[in-house]
Amino acid sequence: MRLLVANLEEALAGALMLVILTIIFLSVVFRYAFSQPFQWSDEIAMGLFIWQVFIAAAVAMKRGMHIAVEMFTILLPEAFQRWLRIVVHLLMILVLISIVIFGWQFANATWTQYTLNLQIPRFWINLAAPVGALLMLRWTIVHLLKELSGQEKTPEAAGAGVV
């Protein structure tokens, strides 16, 4: 149970991908084998995929796997590289807070708009952006605090390749 809680984002992203693949597979089978397509499958798959993308982005943030161009920063002294990583974390926090605020406003503005077939409020689909940004914000703050305390591993020390 403790392992599931520690890896909740990973488990949720994986489960969503499994559900999406199952829905699409069944939709194809029913469309071509039985001539009975699911009218709702595209809507559900699209909405779940949007959620899966934002949750997977949080997983990438947790693992420090977002793309970084380090061609020039690796040439800088280590002390300056550390300072630069702190600045990048702070800028990411500002961007993610903006996404949370404006994503929430956008989701609220779509509360009265509904999907075509299932008539689900688009709010529930658009809520993925601020929720995903909150999850990413959490991990960005964790990385910033580790960097400030000297516990953060650089991508090279963690075994990641240089992009």
PELINRA-V795472 format. One record per backbone hydrogen bond with DSSP energy under -0.5 kcal/mol. CO is the residue of the C=O (numbers start at 0). NH is the residue of the N-H. If there is no record, write none. Layout:
# PELINRA-V795472
((CO:NH) (CO:NH))
This chain:
# PELINRA-V795472
((0:4) (1:5) (2:6) (4:7) (6:10) (7:11) (8:12) (9:13) (10:14) (11:15) (12:16) (13:17) (14:18) (15:19) (16:20) (17:21) (18:22) (19:23) (20:24) (21:25) (22:26) (23:27) (24:28) (25:29) (26:30) (27:31) (28:32) (28:33) (29:33) (29:35) (36:38) (37:40) (39:43) (40:44) (41:45) (42:46) (43:47) (44:48) (45:49) (46:50) (47:51) (48:52) (49:53) (50:54) (51:55) (52:56) (53:57) (54:58) (55:59) (56:60) (57:61) (58:62) (59:63) (59:64) (60:63) (67:69) (69:73) (71:74) (72:75) (76:80) (77:81) (78:82) (79:83) (80:84) (81:85) (82:86) (83:87) (84:88) (85:89) (86:90) (87:91) (88:92) (89:93) (90:94) (91:95) (92:96) (93:97) (94:98) (95:99) (96:100) (97:101) (98:102) (99:103) (100:104) (101:105) (102:106) (103:107) (104:108) (105:109) (106:109) (107:110) (109:112) (109:121) (109:122) (112:121) (114:118) (119:114) (120:123) (121:124) (121:125) (122:126) (124:127) (125:128) (125:129) (126:130) (127:131) (128:132) (129:133) (130:134) (131:135) (132:136) (133:137) (134:138) (135:139) (136:140) (137:141) (138:142) (139:143) (140:144) (141:145) (142:146) (143:147) (144:148) (145:149) (145:150) (145:151) (146:149) (153:157) (154:159) (155:158))
